[in-house]
């Protein structure tokens, strides 16, 4: 019950205003209907290899380690050099099995796309860039091989979507404008006792651009982020050779 005195509304002690009650009910409904975001733990990746690109990555990391010691725990191992096509959440064995078979279904299409790319199939990297202040990465030089990888990424994504593995269509725009990058350091990989870390241009000053370094294409894999193989690369559940 609300007593009115002129233009003022006075609420008896212990009673909630109707408007507040409505907001409380609406909040509870939203909380109940909110869909929990599933964290991606699998991804399709293109493995890169070669002493030239590995030496380049390690040289940049060593330079940053000496110049900015607070970033020493942010480096991505040179044994994990790859390009990410897209990520996904797979929690059940049947989902993993479907992802494996879907990747293998793309094998002939991938071979067709790569048929006009001469061997050895390679990418070249010649400069660094950042995603905000969180990720430092090397950028591949535009080439026919890179265009082929863009087409392959779309091909695999379409197959995974067709087979019901990818249900979130919001990432489709990123697939069709795929911008591959070779991650060298990322803030999420570092630990600094709660202090916010940032990667700044001054940390890699002098490496903004460099002589092109070759990286050989080896395999396209279905990988798990949280498991490693004996050689230090991510655990592969299925792969297609592209070298």
Secondary structure by P-SEA (a helix, b strand, c coil): cccccccbbbbccccccaaaaaaaaaaaaaaaabbbbbbbcbbbbbbbbcaaaaaaaaaaaaaaaaaccccccccccccccccccbbbbbccaaaaaaaaaaaaaaaaaaaaaaccccccccccccccccccccbbbbbbcccaaaaaaaaaaaaaaaaaaaacccccccaaaaaabbbbbbbccccccccccccccccccccccccccccbbbbbbccccccccccccccccccccbbbbcc
